Every structure is written in structure tokens, then in C-alpha cells.
Amino acid sequence: MKVLVVNAGSSSLKYKLINMNGESVLAKGIVERIGFDGTVLKHEGKDGQKIEIDKEMKDHTDAFKLVVEALTDSNYGVIKSMDEIKAVGHRVLHGGEKYAGSFIINDDVIAAIEECAVFGPLHNPANLMGIRACQKIMPNVPMVAVFDTAFHQTMPKKAYIYGLPYEAYSEMKIRRYGFHGTSHAYVSKRAAEMVGKKPEEVKIVSCHLGNGASIAAVDHGKCVDTSMGLTPLEGLIMGTRCGSIDPAIVEFLMKEKGMTINEVTNYMNKQSGVYGISGISSDFRDIWKAWDTEKNERAKLALDAFCYNVKKYIGAYAAAMGGIDVIAITAGIGENDPRIRKMIIEGLEFLGAVMDDEKNSVRGQESILSADDSKVKIVCVSTDEELKIAQETKALCL
Ligand code: ADP
């Protein structure tokens, strides 16, 4: 059975075709700049063959048509006809309180995605454009919505309620939702497997450290707390997002700098994080380079602040769960940056977490990083959100 996984952004459409017999990736790619000049499809198909097609695409339907053409092309395609795609799994950012799992897309699911656009104004409408484009081109293929918030719906109320008047929650549904749920679900399950346990047997802190970063406390297979909130802005210091700050700073910036609310939002989402602190880049490779080659102090400050925040969350979640058995580290930074991993774990020996420096030298490879006698196992997991989406889709469509 072949499942197509789609992740639609406002001007992009990412896809991966997965053969569920063996869970191998047959093809993947991205259409960029949909609706703008210079639209391009970057496709990787048979035997890793890479092609690029520049073609005007006014909307997601045009883009999806071209994706299907690429997948079925007689030279670089990987399937003979579109009929081989038995189901499509769509990544959807926000499912609100209604969706604690994945669902076959019908009118109710579409209405809920629209309703939740108030919390994910950039993503949910874009995700819907992707869904509608697929429905136009493959009207008879079942489609599934996999929500980034779903895994966190098991959080107890004390963890998701904010200290605001209760009506903020009861009337406006303002609460912690959490994101990267597909990744945390995949990573926590995989981490348990790697240490020879079932997810129901362990307390895991799952650290998704990419450009967007979040942490989840996963107690016996269920998420009990997470660092992102109503939106992905809360929590850790990220690539360009500020993470948790004193909410009074919003008013302060508006008064002191004369910023509009949109400018403050942009400041906190796009100009902050390690990029804002370092003044160099949101990419950790660039920040390390500035420290390694010229001892740039702000670069070091950004790295220190990032790691200090992750460490604090690990400690907080150990307290929330009454201990931890596994710390799982994943995503672009987590999978590739041994120095950051070392800085995060250093000082957590009191919890029973001890890193083995040699084991920690791996990059882009799943492995156990902790010392043999470390009470808490530390594991590096390669997150695979698309595979998880494909698995959920298959489970619902077969
Ligand atoms: P997202 O999916 O949120 O865009 P990723 O999980 O792909 O993010 O992570 C991208 C980030 O990972 C980059 O911005 C960079 O900071 C970091 N990264 C990637 N490769 C390396 C590396 N070799 N060393 C350090 N950091 C890396």
C-alpha cells in the first residue's frame, strides 16, 4: 500500500510517497513559491534522482497536479498511475480540543480545521488549501488529517490551563495546546523501543530541537505537559522565536518603541530567539562558527541561553512526572549537534543522567548516548513525522 504524505504551507507543498510494505520512501519533494514568480518543484525520485521543474503555478491545485505528474513520469517517476496511491495523510497544525487523534477527512473535520484557524492563522488555512487541492485531483482517495496538537490532548487540565480568568478558557478556548505532537509521539515510542521498554513502562522527556523547538513530558506513553502553548511561540528559545517571556514586554515594546501589535508579533516570531540574541543567524552551525573562529560573545550567549532553557524544562518535567527514565533528543539540532547535547545534559547528573562523550559524538544517527551506568538513558532519535503520518493514515484507511 502506498501512502502520500502532504504538508501544505501558504506558498509551499511538501510531499513524501511512502510504500507501507517495508515503510520505504519512494519519492519526496517540495513545491516552493506557489502563487509567486519563480515557482519551482524540487523532486527526488527513483534511485535518488533529483530534478527541478520551473513552471508557473498559481495555486495549490496547480502544484499538486505537477506533483502527480512527477510521481508518475515515465523517466523519474516511481508509480505507473495515480491509482497506486491508496490514501493521503495531511499534516494539520491545529485541531483544538476536538481532535485528540487523527481522522478521516470529511465535512466535519474540514469545518473544525477552519474553526481552529483562529489559533493557527498562518498554518490551518494553508493546510486546508493542500487538502482541497488533493481532493480536486484525487476525489475518490481517502484522506486523513493528522494534527500537530493531537498527542498533547492527554495533558491534565492543571497543565494546560493558564493563570488567566477562567472565562479565557471556557469562552475563548485559550489554553496550552502544544505542537510537534506527531514528532513527540514518534520519538517517545521509538526512544522506549531503543532502551528495550514499552512506552507504557517509562517516563520520557522528549526534546524536539529544530528551528522550532519544544519539549514534552511523556508519562507511560501519554503526554502530560509540553512547552509550546496556545501557539508555537511559547516555551524554549528557538531559531527566531523568543519562547516564554514576561507578557508585560508586549505593552512595554508598544509604549517604548511605538511598535504596533503586528510589529511586536513579528519581533517575537521572526527576529528573536538565538538569531535575535546572537545577531548572526538562526542556524546553529553559523552561530558555532562565530564562536569558534572569532569568539563572538553574543554567539556564545545565544548557545548558553538555549541550552540553559532546555535543561530547565528537563528538570521541570522530571519534577512533574516524579522522575525520568529516558531523555530523548531529536530534530535538526538534537540529531546533529553533540556539543549542544553535552551542554544540555551537563549538570543533570543529580537526576541520574550521565552522558558518554564518545557515544555522544554521533551525528544524524540513532543511538544511545548515555554512559552504561547512567540511571537515566539518553537517546538520540531521528524523528520521522512523515512516517508517523503515513502510519496513522494507513491505520485509518485499511
Ligand atoms: P525545522 O523542521 O523546524 O525547520 P529542523 O529540525 O530541520 O527544523 O532543524 C533545522 C536546524 O537544525 C537548523 O536551523 C540548524 O540550526 C540545525 N542544524 C542542522 N544541521 C546541523 C548541524 N550539523 N549542526 C548543528 N545544527 C544543525
Residues whose N, C-alpha, C, O or C-beta is under 5 A from the ligand:
A	BS01	ADP	L209 G210 N211 G212 S282 D283 F284 R285 A331 G332 I333 N336 D337
